[in-house]
Amino acid sequence: QVQLVESGGGLVQPGGSLRLSCEASGFTFSDGSMSWYRQAPGKEREWVGYIANNGLSTSYAPAVKGRFTMSRDNAKNTVYLQMNRLKDEDPAIYYCWTSMSPNSWGQGTQVIVSS
């Protein structure tokens, strides 16, 4: 049974930083790519970024490119999202996703940006 457990969200001031984590289980983590998505109230879920199974390739949505960085630790079955220079348009619930089980989603972790 695939499980994805996101953590690390919270309240941060504009311009601040947060690091999100997603711990995965129930599949061979190193076999699959991982992505982060986010969903703001009243909006569709949107893709944020991608990292290849070996961590050597990443890509990001234009809205976060240059501010957000994905990394992964295959020994810990964990993917990370380092978010810097957070803006007013970044608040959302953030979810991780795995190519190994496309229909599986965790509970997400909420990011709030407010002064």
N, C-alpha and C positions, 0 to 999 in steps of 0.2 A: 504494500500500500504506500503510494507516494505521499509524502508529507513535506510541505514547505512552510517554514516558520520564520516570518519576518520580525525584525526587532530594530530598535535604535531610533525610532521616530521621537518627536517631541516638539517643544516650542523653542523657536530660535528667532533672533532679531534679523531683520533684513541685512544682508551682507554677511551673515554668520554661516557656520558650517555644521553639518551633521554627517555621520557615517551610519548607513543602514547595513544590516546583515540579514542574510537569509540562509538558514541551515536546512539542508535537504536530507531526506532519508527515503528508503524504499526503492531505490534504483541505483545503478552504477553512476555516480555523480560525474566522474571524469569522462563518461561517454557522450555527454550531452552539452549542447550550448545552453547558456542561461541568458535571460533578459529581465529587465525591470520595466514595469508598467506603472502608471499612476492614474488615479481617477479623482477628479475634483467634484464637489457637489454639483449636480445638475449637468454634468458633462460626461461624454463618452470616455471609456478607459483608453488611454493613449500609451503608445510605446515610448520608452525613455532611452533604453540602451541595450546593447547586446555584447556578449563575450563568448568567444569560441570555447570549445571544450578544453583546449590546452592553454587558454588564456592569452594566446599570442595575437589574437585579432579582436578588436572592439569597434563598435560603431555607435553613434549617438544621434538622437533627434536634434534638429537644428536649435531648438529652444534651450537645450542644455549643453550643447557642445562647447567645450572650453571651460565649463564650470563643474561638470559632473565627470567622475571617473569610476569605471567598473574594474574590479579585480576579483580573483577567486583563489581559494586555497583548496585544492582537490584532496589534500590529506585530511582536511576538516569538513569536507562536504559543505563548504560555505562560499557564498558569493557576497560581495560587498558593493555598496554604492557610496562613494565619497562625494558629498554635495557641498560645493563651496560657493560663495557669493550668492546665497539664496535670495530670491526675489519674491515679490508679492504674488507672482503668478505660479510659484512652485507648490503652494500648499495643496495637499491631496493625500489620499491613502495610496501608499506605494506597495506594490506587489511584485514578487519575483515569479518567474515562469521558467519551465524547463522544456526543452525540445523532446525530452524522453517521455513526457506525459502531458501533452498539450491541453488537456481538459482539466488539469489539476491547478488549483489556486489555493494559496494560504489565506489567512485572515487579514493580511496586510498590516502595515504600520503607518500611523498617521503623522504627517508633518504639518506643523503650523508655523507660519512666518508672520510675526507680529511685533511691533515695537511697543 
